[in-house]
Amino acid sequence: MMDVDHKAIAITLNQFASDNYAGICPEVWQAMQAANSGFASSYGDDLWTERACEKIRCLFETDCQVFFVFNGTAANSLALASLCRSYHSVICHDLAHVETDECGAPEFFSNGTKLLHIAGPDGKFDLAEVERTITRRSDIHYPRPRVLSLTQATEVGTVYAPEEIAAASDLARRYGLRVHMDGARFANAIASLGVAPADISWRAGVDVLCLGGAKNGMAIGEAVVFFDQQLAHEFEYRCKQAGQLASKMRFISAPWLGLLEGGTWLKNARQANDCAALLADELAAIDGISIIYPRQANSVFVQMPETVAAALRAAGWYFYSFIGSGGARFMCSWQTSREDVLQLAKAVRESCATIP
């Protein structure tokens, strides 16, 4: 008789910790299977990679340079390194993933480029603070600002509207800075805003976008998209040196066809966003629970009593708590269902009811 891993089952049923926990969506799986037939040239010199690059160019309605890497840390870090020299600096938000969760990789791959992080409401930086950071010093002892880095959707689940990105890009241009976008959840931002991908990327002034696939139904693989092709000069060498040039590249690039053809990428993002919207509505109606940030993408941030959080975890619910005492993040994915959301809301409601 086969042993049953009850913990694994609990994760499957009660998982709201991260969209990284979700599996591979069927369309992506089929694309990987299709690429697994016969032989193909290695290191990206194959038809699957060529088709995937062209599909991304069509998606963004522009001729751009596209590179595929294994994960978001590599995508962001190598992209920033390509825009900077070691004595430069990157301006980002306090909560930006490149600041809080990359283990110093941007600094490592750029040979020391400094991250200058600033505050701002709802996960977005204050442009007045950005300008102060750029202009407060110009002497040789200060790491010269070179890049403005935005996260879309932000680490707290909000999204930058096209006009906000354009304003940030205009400010960056005035001071000679390039604009980088961490788009790990770019698809969720598109689903939320209902705009064309170009409208919140190159048309709004973004030079390079790290386009996320893993959080939207792929197993691995992010795309680094250079809208300013001159900035991509010798980027392939950075990928190779960093161990990001896959020998069997077709298994990273082909899944993008499954994601992008037929609109699967947007369908998956809408499913995750819709589930998060439902969860926010359900939790907001429970006494003792408050929503911390506006729900605009696929995550819900709440303040809840610590006893409620403990009761949920004891019952097998998985979620992150890192926004402060009692704060919690519930993340929905393409695989999250309406039933999952309602079960979680019921568990929260029942836990709150036990509080004296």
N, C-alpha and C positions, 0 to 999 in steps of 0.2 A: 504494500500500500504506500502510495506517495505521501511524503510529509508535506504539510501545508504551511506556507510561510504567512502566518496571520498578520505579521507586521507589514509585509508587502501589500496584502489585501487592504489593510487599513489606510496605507498611503494612497492606494488607488481610489478608494472611496471618499476619503476625508482630506484630500490634499488641496490646500489653498496657500501653500508656502511660496511657490514660484511657478511661473510658466515654463521654467526649465524642467520641471518634473514631468511634463506632458510627454506623450510618445510621439512617434512620427505619424503624420497624417497620411491617409491612404494614397492621395495623389502623389505625394513625395515618395512614398514607398514604391509605388508603381514605376515612377521615373527612375529610381535606383535599380529596380529589377530590369528595366528596359536597357539600361546602360551596362548590365552585367551579361552581355551576350557577345561572345567572341573576343577578339582582340581590339585594342585601341592604343593609339600613340600615348606616350606618357608625358608628365609634367605640363599638362594643359594644352598640348598640341593635338587636340582631338576635336571631333565635330560637336560633342556634347558641350564642351566648354565654349566653343565658338558660338553655338546657338544660344547658350545661356547669356553670354555677354551681349549678343544682339538683342535678346529679349529685354534685358535691363536697359539698353539704349532706347528701345521702343517705349518702355514704360516711362522713362523720363523725357522722352521726346527730344533727345539731343545726342550728339556724338560725344561719348565720354569714354574714359579708360576704366576698365573694370578688372579687379584682381580678387581672387578667392583665397581666403585664409581659413584656418580651422576654427577660430573663436573670436569673441569680441575683444578680449584683452589684446590680442595680436593686432586686430584691425585698428583699434583706437591708438595703440602705442606706436605702431609703425607709421600710421597716417600722420600723427603729430610729429614724429621724428623726421618725417620727410619734409615737414613745413618749417622746421626749426634747426638752429645750430645750438651747440651746447650752452652758449651764453644768453640764449633767448629765454622767454617765459611764455606760458600759456595761461590765459585768464579763463577761469571756469567758476561755476557755482560751488558753494560749500558742500552741497550734497551730490555733486556730479560723480558719476561712477568712476571717471578717470582719476578723481581725487581720493575717493573713499574705498574703492574696491579693486584696484589694479595692482596692489602690492608693489608700488613704485615702478611698474613696467614702463610708463611713459618716460620717466626720468632715465631709466636704464637704457632703453633703446635709443634715446636721443643723446646719450652720453652726458646727461646732467641738466637738461632743460628744466627750469623750475616751474611748478604749478602755483599760480597766484589765485587763491580762491576767495570769493566774495559772497556776501549774503544777498538775499532777495526773497520776497514773499512767494509762497506756493511753488518752491523749487526753481523759480526763474530769477536770473540775476537782474539787479537794478542797474539800468544803463548809466545812471548818474554815478554809481559806484564804479562801474566799469571804466568810465572816463577818468574818474579820479585815480584809479589804479594805473591807468596808462600814463597820466600826465604828472603824477605826484613827484616823480624824479626822472631826470634824463642824464644823470651822471654815469660815468663808466663803472661805478661800483654796484649799479642796479641791473638785474637781469632784464634785458630789453624786451618789452612785450612784443610778441610776434604773431600769436594766434588767439582768437576768441573761440572758445569751444562751447557749443550748446548741446543739451541732451533732449532728444525728442522721441517719445514722450519723456517728461522729466522723471527723476527718481521718486517723486511723490505722486505720480500719476496725472499731472497736469500736462497740457499741450501748448506749445507756442503757435499762435495764429500767424498766417503769412505776413501780416503787417508788423508783428513783433519781430519776426526774423529779419524782415527787410530793414527795420529800424536798427537792429543790432548790427547787421551787415554794413549799413551806411556809416555807423559810428566806427566800426572796425576799419573801413576803407579810408576814412578821413585821417587815420593815424597809421596807415600802411600795414594793418594787420590782415592776416588771412582768416577765413571762417571755416571751422571744422564742426561737423555735426555727428554726435554719437546717436545713431538711429537704431539701437537695439530693438526698440518698439516703434519704429517708424511706421509700420503698417497700422498699428493701433491709433497713431496720430492721424493718419489719412482717413481711417474709418470714422474717427471722431469728428474731424473737420469737414469731411466731404469735399475735399479739394483734389486737384491733380497732384501727383507726386512732384512735378516740377515746381508747383506753386510754393512749396515749403522747402525747396532745395535750391537749385541753381537760379531760378527766376527771382528768388528772394536774396540771392547773394552768397549762397553756400559754395565753397570751393571744393570741399571733399566731404563725402558722406560715408559713414560706416553703416551699411545696411544690414539689419539683423535678419537671420533666417531661423536660428535655433529656437527662438522664443515664439515662432509663428508656425511651427509644424515640421521643421527639419530636425535631423539628428545632430549634425554639425555643419559649420560653414557660414561665414559672413562674407559679404562683398564690400570691398573698398572701392568706392566710385569717385573718380577724379573728374569733376566737371571742367576744371581748368587743367587741360591735358599736359601743359608744360610742367605742372607740379608733380606729375607722375614719372618724371625722368629717372630712370634706373630704380624705380620702386621694386621691380622684380628681383633685383639684387638684394634689397632689404628683406624681402620675403624668403629668399633662399637662405640668406645668412641667419635668419631667425628661426629656421626650421619650419617655415610655413608654406613651402612649395611642395605640394603633395605629388608624389610620383604617379599615383592613380587619381589624377585630378578629376576625372569624369565622375567619380563618386561624390565629389563635393559640388561640382557644377551642375550635373544632371538634375539633382533634386530641385534646383531653382526653376527648371522647366515645369516640374510638377506643381510647384508653388505658384508660379506666375501665369502659366497657361490656363485659361478658363476662369481666371479670377479667384483661385483658391486662396491666395495670400490675403485678399480683402475679405473673403468669406470667413476665414479663420479669425481675422482680427475683429470683425463685427461680432462673431460669436462670443469672443472673450470680453469685448466691451459691453455687449448687451447683458451678459451674466453679471458683470461688475455693476452695471447700472441697477439691475434688479436687486443685487445684494445691498447696495447703498440704500435703496429705498426701504428694504426690509429692516436693515439695521437701524436706520434713522428713526424708525417708528417704535423702537424698543426703549423703554425708560432705562436710564443709566448708561446708554451708549451714545456717543457723539461722533460725528464725522469730522476728521481733522482737516483734510484738504478737499477741495472740489474734486468730485469723481468725473474725470474726463476721458480716461483711457480704460485699462483693464485691471486697475487695482483700486482697493478701497482701504483707506487709512482711518482707523477708529481709536477713540479713547474708551477704555473699558476698565472696570474694576479688576484688580489683580486676581481676585478670587474667581472671577468669571474666566479669565484667561487660563488659570490653572485647571479649572473644571473642564474646559474645552480640551486642553492637552491630555488630561487624564482620560477623557473619553475617546482619544485617538485622533483629534483634529490637528492638522499641521498648518502652521502659519508662523510668520516672523514677527518678533517684537524687538524693535530697535529704534523707535522714534522717541524714546523717553519712557519714563515710568508709566506703565499701563498701556502705552501706545502699541498698536498692532497693525500689520499689513496683511490683507487678504488679497491674493493674486488669482485672477481667473485666466484660463488659457483656452485655446481652440477646443480642448477636450472637455472643458467644464460644461456641465448641463444645467438646465433650469432646476432639475430635481436636486442636483448637488447643492445648489444655492439655497433652495428652500429648506433642505435638511440642515444646513449650517445655520441658517436664520432661526430655525426651530431650536437647535441646540443652544444658541446664544440666548434666545428668549427664555428657555427653561432654566438656564444657569442664572440669569438675572433674577428670575422669580424666587430663587432660593436665598437671595440676599435679604437680611432682616431690614 
